[in-house]
Amino acid sequence: MRRFTLPDLGEGLEEAEIVAWHVNEGDHVVVDQPLVSVETDKAVVEVPSPFSGRIGQLFGAKGDLIKVGAPLVEFAEGASEDTGTVVGELGREDKTRMPAERPADLAPGRTIQVLPALRALARKLDVDLNLVQPSGPGGTITRADIERAAKSLAEAGPPEALRGMRRAMAQRMAAAHAEVVRTTVTEEADIEDWHQHDDITIRLVRAIAAGCRLQPSLNAWYNAAAGERRLIQRIDLGIAVDLEGGLLVPVLRNVGERDAKDLRAGLDRMRADAAARSIPPEELRGATITLSNFGMIGGRFANLIIVPPQVAIIGAGRISQQAVAHRGQPAVRRVLPLSLTFDHRIVTGGEAARFLVALKSDLELMS
């Protein structure tokens, strides 16, 4: 018998969740025939067969987490040799890409002060002491704290393990929050003079490109371990896409050199692929700066999370009618709130302010 293990999926990934098997035990398969679809933190990827032969045994069921290197499929005797199949191009390296982000625990540990009898009570009531808010002297946990937590947990329903995108998002956001020294500045752009059918997202994309041309220090990668900054000439813009299962950030390439029609076509294709979870893995890596257009849902300003090695993210809030001073006179005009969160380890306040001024100025131009 010959076993095929889950191959290295690249990007520092250590496991994947089984979404669906495409074969059954006893089936005869050929080289490169899809065996199983697995979900990583970035996409759903088909794993092709490295052999031709009959399936002897499948390891794992839908929803199971499989570690890289763990058995996936066992082939009956006579399976032909591995052809070097590449799984979803996930292992292909981009030489200009900075090292992959490190995983992190979902929350930092804390010292819990609680008497042994109360620890026993917590075990009996199935209460995780990390979730209990202490009210006793000196930060100690009391019986009432545990009983209150048990009641709240009962009302909340059973715990739901984080999987796939949402689990990876929690890890990546915690790592980013722990590493980056982030600071946010805000501004408002008067967009009353826009044409009625102006494409908001495309205007934002083009304004970000204008800001990067004026202040290239924000279109950069920072390698904290090496203490090195790398200014990127090409602007590859990450676009945050809100999905039911979590957040994806596909990359719109070379936005500074593309016209509005081409950018819109690229955005539409990217959003459709994101919704279908069919984005190629290489299109989820290598962003040099990111846009979060959360105003399409709600909210005005935000203190956003920067994912290293990037050093900046722009947030666009909800457009609203506001009373402003226009040419020395009070007027009610359409206003677009802007948030710029930057890594203050590598970007100065002046650089961030100049970028934001350029962004605002470009947005306030008549289309």
C-alpha positions as CSV (number, residue, x, y, z in Angstrom):
1,M,0.0,0.0,0.0
2,R,1.2,3.5,-0.7
3,R,0.1,6.5,1.4
4,F,-0.3,10.1,0.1
5,T,0.0,12.7,2.9
6,L,-1.4,16.2,2.9
7,P,1.3,18.2,1.1
8,D,2.9,21.4,2.2
9,L,0.4,24.2,1.3
10,G,2.9,27.0,1.6
11,E,2.5,30.4,3.3
12,G,3.3,28.8,6.7
13,L,0.0,26.9,6.8
14,E,0.1,23.8,9.1
15,E,-3.4,22.3,8.5
16,A,-6.4,22.4,6.3
17,E,-10.1,21.5,6.7
18,I,-11.7,18.9,4.5
19,V,-14.6,20.5,2.5
20,A,-15.5,17.6,0.2
21,W,-14.1,14.3,-1.1
22,H,-14.3,13.8,-4.8
23,V,-13.5,10.1,-4.8
24,N,-14.6,7.0,-2.8
25,E,-12.7,4.0,-1.5
26,G,-12.3,1.5,-4.3
27,D,-12.4,4.1,-7.1
28,H,-9.7,4.0,-9.7
29,V,-8.0,7.4,-10.2
30,V,-5.4,8.9,-12.6
31,V,-2.6,11.4,-12.0
32,D,-3.9,14.9,-11.4
33,Q,-7.5,13.8,-10.8
34,P,-9.0,15.9,-8.0
35,L,-9.1,13.8,-4.8
36,V,-10.4,16.3,-2.2
37,S,-11.2,20.0,-1.7
38,V,-9.6,21.5,1.4
39,E,-10.1,24.9,3.0
40,T,-7.1,26.9,4.2
41,D,-7.3,30.4,5.7
42,K,-7.1,31.8,2.2
43,A,-9.1,29.7,-0.2
44,V,-10.7,26.4,-1.0
45,V,-8.1,24.3,-2.9
46,E,-8.5,21.0,-4.8
47,V,-5.8,18.5,-4.0
48,P,-5.0,16.4,-7.1
49,S,-3.8,12.8,-7.1
50,P,0.0,12.3,-7.4
51,F,-0.6,8.7,-8.5
52,S,-2.7,6.5,-10.8
53,G,-4.3,3.6,-9.1
54,R,-7.1,2.3,-6.9
55,I,-8.1,4.1,-3.7
56,G,-7.7,1.8,-0.7
57,Q,-8.6,4.1,2.2
58,L,-9.5,7.7,2.8
59,F,-8.4,9.5,6.0
60,G,-10.7,12.1,7.4
61,A,-14.3,13.2,6.8
62,K,-15.9,16.5,5.9
63,G,-15.1,19.1,8.5
64,D,-12.0,17.3,9.9
65,L,-8.8,19.3,10.3
66,I,-5.8,17.5,8.7
67,K,-2.2,18.4,9.6
68,V,0.4,18.9,6.8
69,G,2.2,15.5,6.5
70,A,-0.7,13.5,8.0
71,P,-2.2,10.6,5.9
72,L,-4.8,11.7,3.4
73,V,-5.2,8.8,0.9
74,E,-3.9,5.2,0.9
75,F,-3.5,3.6,-2.5
76,A,-3.7,-0.1,-3.3
77,E,-0.6,-1.8,-4.6
78,G,0.5,-0.9,-8.1
79,A,0.0,2.9,-7.9
80,S,2.3,4.6,-10.4
81,E,5.0,7.1,-9.4
82,D,4.5,10.7,-8.2
83,T,4.6,13.2,-11.1
84,G,5.5,16.1,-9.0
85,T,2.0,17.6,-9.0
86,V,1.7,21.1,-7.6
87,V,-1.3,21.7,-5.3
88,G,-3.1,24.9,-6.4
89,E,0.3,26.6,-7.0
90,L,0.3,27.3,-3.2
91,G,4.0,26.4,-2.9
92,R,5.2,28.8,-5.6
93,E,7.4,31.5,-4.1
94,D,7.3,35.2,-5.0
95,K,10.8,36.5,-4.6
96,T,9.7,40.0,-3.8
97,R,7.4,38.8,-1.0
98,M,8.3,39.3,2.6
99,P,8.3,36.3,5.0
100,A,4.9,34.9,5.9
101,E,3.1,36.2,9.0
102,R,3.7,34.2,12.1
103,P,0.7,32.5,13.8
104,A,-0.4,33.7,17.2
105,D,-2.5,32.6,20.0
106,L,-6.0,33.9,20.0
107,A,-5.5,35.7,23.3
108,P,-2.5,36.3,25.6
109,G,-2.4,34.3,28.8
110,R,-3.2,35.8,32.2
111,T,-2.6,34.8,35.8
112,I,-5.8,33.5,37.4
113,Q,-6.1,33.8,41.2
114,V,-8.7,31.3,42.4
115,L,-9.0,28.9,45.4
116,P,-8.7,25.2,44.7
117,A,-12.4,24.6,45.8
118,L,-13.5,27.2,43.3
119,R,-11.4,25.6,40.5
120,A,-13.3,22.4,41.3
121,L,-16.6,24.3,41.0
122,A,-15.6,25.7,37.7
123,R,-14.8,22.1,36.4
124,K,-18.1,20.9,37.7
125,L,-20.0,23.7,35.9
126,D,-17.8,23.4,32.8
127,V,-16.6,27.0,33.0
128,D,-13.3,28.1,31.5
129,L,-11.7,30.3,34.1
130,N,-10.2,32.4,31.3
131,L,-13.7,33.6,30.5
132,V,-14.5,34.6,34.1
133,Q,-14.4,38.3,35.1
134,P,-13.0,38.5,38.6
135,S,-14.7,40.7,41.2
136,G,-12.9,39.7,44.4
137,P,-10.2,41.7,46.2
138,G,-6.9,41.8,44.3
139,G,-8.3,40.3,41.2
140,T,-9.4,37.0,42.7
141,I,-12.3,35.0,41.3
142,T,-15.2,34.4,43.6
143,R,-18.0,31.7,43.7
144,A,-20.5,34.3,42.5
145,D,-18.2,35.1,39.5
146,I,-18.1,31.4,38.4
147,E,-21.8,31.0,38.9
148,R,-22.5,34.2,36.9
149,A,-20.3,33.0,34.1
150,A,-22.0,29.5,34.1
151,K,-25.4,31.2,33.7
152,S,-24.2,33.5,30.9
153,L,-22.6,30.5,29.1
154,A,-25.8,28.5,29.4
155,E,-27.8,31.4,27.9
156,A,-25.3,31.9,25.1
157,G,-25.5,28.3,23.9
158,P,-22.8,25.8,23.0
159,P,-19.3,26.9,21.9
160,E,-18.6,27.0,18.2
161,A,-15.0,26.2,17.2
162,L,-13.5,28.7,14.8
163,R,-12.7,27.1,11.5
164,G,-11.3,28.1,8.1
165,M,-11.2,31.8,7.3
166,R,-12.6,32.9,10.7
167,R,-10.0,31.0,12.7
168,A,-7.1,32.2,10.5
169,M,-8.5,35.8,10.7
170,A,-8.5,35.6,14.5
171,Q,-4.9,34.4,14.6
172,R,-3.6,36.9,12.0
173,M,-5.4,39.9,13.6
174,A,-4.0,39.0,17.1
175,A,-0.5,38.7,15.6
176,A,-0.8,42.0,13.8
177,H,-2.2,43.8,16.9
178,A,0.6,42.5,19.0
179,E,3.4,43.6,16.5
180,V,2.3,46.8,14.8
181,V,2.5,50.2,16.5
182,R,-0.6,51.6,14.8
183,T,-1.9,55.2,14.7
184,T,-4.9,56.5,12.9
185,V,-5.5,60.0,11.4
186,T,-8.9,61.0,9.9
187,E,-10.2,63.4,7.3
188,E,-13.3,64.1,5.3
189,A,-13.5,64.6,1.5
190,D,-16.2,66.8,0.0
191,I,-17.6,64.8,-3.0
192,E,-20.6,66.9,-3.8
193,D,-19.2,67.7,-7.2
194,W,-19.0,64.1,-8.3
195,H,-21.2,63.0,-11.1
196,Q,-24.2,61.0,-10.1
197,H,-22.9,57.7,-11.5
198,D,-19.3,58.0,-10.3
199,D,-17.9,54.7,-9.2
200,I,-17.0,55.2,-5.5
201,T,-14.6,52.3,-5.2
202,I,-12.7,53.2,-8.4
203,R,-12.4,56.8,-7.3
204,L,-11.0,55.5,-4.0
205,V,-8.5,53.2,-5.8
206,R,-7.3,56.0,-8.0
207,A,-7.0,58.4,-5.1
208,I,-4.9,55.9,-3.1
209,A,-2.6,55.6,-6.2
210,A,-2.3,59.3,-6.2
211,G,-1.4,59.3,-2.5
212,C,1.2,56.6,-3.0
213,R,2.9,58.5,-5.9
214,L,3.2,61.6,-3.7
215,Q,4.2,59.8,-0.5
216,P,5.7,56.4,-1.5
217,S,6.7,55.6,2.1
218,L,3.1,54.2,2.7
219,N,3.3,51.8,-0.2
220,A,6.0,49.7,1.5
221,W,6.8,46.5,3.4
222,Y,8.6,46.4,6.7
223,N,10.6,43.5,7.9
224,A,10.7,44.0,11.7
225,A,13.1,41.1,12.4
226,A,15.7,42.5,10.0
227,G,14.9,46.2,10.6
228,E,14.5,46.8,6.9
229,R,12.0,48.8,4.9
230,R,11.3,48.1,1.3
231,L,9.6,50.8,-0.8
232,I,7.5,49.2,-3.6
233,Q,7.2,51.0,-6.9
234,R,4.1,49.1,-8.1
235,I,0.9,49.6,-6.2
236,D,-0.8,46.3,-5.5
237,L,-3.9,47.1,-3.5
238,G,-5.5,44.7,-1.1
239,I,-9.3,45.0,-1.1
240,A,-11.1,43.8,2.0
241,V,-14.1,41.7,1.1
242,D,-16.7,40.8,3.8
243,L,-18.0,37.3,3.5
244,E,-20.2,35.2,5.7
245,G,-17.4,32.9,6.7
246,G,-14.9,35.7,7.5
247,L,-12.7,38.2,5.7
248,L,-10.7,37.8,2.5
249,V,-8.3,40.4,1.1
250,P,-7.7,39.7,-2.6
251,V,-5.2,41.9,-4.4
252,L,-5.9,44.3,-7.3
253,R,-2.6,44.5,-9.1
254,N,-0.8,47.5,-10.5
255,V,-3.6,50.0,-9.8
256,G,-1.5,53.0,-10.6
257,E,-1.2,52.0,-14.3
258,R,-4.8,50.9,-15.1
259,D,-7.7,52.9,-16.4
260,A,-11.1,53.0,-14.6
261,K,-12.8,50.4,-17.0
262,D,-10.0,47.9,-16.5
263,L,-10.0,48.4,-12.7
264,R,-13.8,47.9,-12.5
265,A,-13.6,44.7,-14.6
266,G,-10.8,43.5,-12.3
267,L,-12.8,44.3,-9.1
268,D,-16.0,42.6,-10.4
269,R,-14.0,39.4,-11.3
270,M,-12.2,39.5,-7.9
271,R,-15.4,39.9,-5.9
272,A,-17.1,37.1,-7.8
273,D,-14.2,34.8,-7.2
274,A,-14.1,35.8,-3.5
275,A,-17.8,35.0,-3.1
276,A,-17.3,31.6,-4.7
277,R,-14.1,31.0,-2.7
278,S,-12.3,30.3,-5.9
279,I,-9.6,32.9,-5.8
280,P,-6.2,31.5,-6.8
281,P,-3.9,31.6,-3.8
282,E,-1.4,33.8,-5.6
283,E,-4.1,36.5,-5.8
284,L,-4.3,36.7,-2.0
285,R,-0.7,37.5,-1.4
286,G,1.7,40.4,-2.0
287,A,-0.5,43.4,-1.2
288,T,1.5,46.6,-0.7
289,I,-1.3,48.7,0.9
290,T,-5.0,47.9,1.7
291,L,-8.4,49.5,1.3
292,S,-11.4,48.7,3.6
293,N,-14.5,50.3,2.2
294,F,-16.6,49.5,5.3
295,G,-18.9,52.5,4.7
296,M,-20.8,50.4,2.2
297,I,-22.2,48.7,5.3
298,G,-22.0,51.4,7.9
299,G,-19.8,53.4,10.2
300,R,-17.8,56.7,9.6
301,F,-14.3,56.3,11.0
302,A,-12.2,53.3,12.1
303,N,-8.9,52.3,13.8
304,L,-8.1,49.5,11.4
305,I,-5.7,46.6,11.7
306,I,-2.5,46.5,9.5
307,V,-1.3,43.1,8.5
308,P,2.5,43.0,8.3
309,P,4.6,43.4,6.2
310,Q,2.3,46.2,5.0
311,V,2.6,49.6,6.8
312,A,-0.8,51.2,6.0
313,I,-4.5,50.7,5.4
314,I,-7.2,53.2,4.3
315,G,-10.7,53.0,5.5
316,A,-13.7,54.7,3.7
317,G,-16.7,55.3,5.8
318,R,-20.4,55.9,5.1
319,I,-21.1,58.9,2.8
320,S,-23.6,61.4,4.3
321,Q,-25.0,64.9,3.9
322,Q,-23.3,67.4,6.2
323,A,-23.3,71.1,6.8
324,V,-19.9,72.4,5.8
325,A,-18.2,75.7,4.9
326,H,-18.0,75.9,1.1
327,R,-16.3,78.9,-0.5
328,G,-16.8,80.9,2.6
329,Q,-20.5,80.0,2.9
330,P,-22.4,77.4,4.9
331,A,-23.8,74.6,2.7
332,V,-25.0,71.0,2.9
333,R,-22.8,68.8,0.8
334,R,-22.0,65.1,0.4
335,V,-19.0,64.1,2.6
336,L,-16.9,60.9,2.5
337,P,-15.1,60.1,5.9
338,L,-11.6,58.8,5.5
339,S,-9.4,56.9,8.0
340,L,-5.7,56.2,7.5
341,T,-4.1,53.7,9.9
342,F,-0.3,53.5,9.7
343,D,2.6,51.7,11.4
344,H,4.3,54.4,13.4
345,R,7.4,52.3,13.6
346,I,8.2,53.0,10.0
347,V,5.8,55.8,8.9
348,T,6.1,59.3,10.4
349,G,3.1,61.5,11.2
350,G,4.1,64.0,8.6
351,E,4.3,61.3,5.9
352,A,0.8,60.0,6.9
353,A,-0.7,63.5,6.9
354,R,0.7,64.3,3.5
355,F,-0.6,61.0,2.1
356,L,-4.1,61.8,3.5
357,V,-4.0,65.3,2.1
358,A,-3.2,63.9,-1.4
359,L,-6.0,61.3,-1.0
360,K,-8.5,63.9,-0.1
361,S,-7.4,66.3,-2.8
362,D,-7.8,63.6,-5.5
363,L,-11.2,62.6,-4.3
364,E,-12.4,66.3,-4.3
365,L,-11.5,66.7,-8.0
366,M,-14.4,66.9,-10.4
367,S,-14.7,63.6,-12.3
